[in-house]
Amino acid sequence: MKTTIDIPEPVLWRTKRLAAERGITVSDVVVDALRDHLSSKPESHKPFRLHTVRGRVAKLDLDLDRTSELLVQDY
């Protein structure tokens, strides 16, 4: 099946060079890369662990949408 995709020039240049080195077509390189990517298992992520520390608690009346307030409150 034919399709059209946009590939950034640097990626295309590397793909063409790889195809020439291997003696295969650019289409073969793209299909091989897609096949490898789609058949690989997703990376398993370590479970998230929240680390807490003792110390000064943030002020509850602080507006976290205004980060400039954080700088003022920090001093």
Secondary structure, DSSP 8 states (H G I E B T S, - for coil): --------HHHHHHHHHHHHHHT--HHHHHHHHHHHHHHS--------------S----TT--TT-HHHHHHHH-
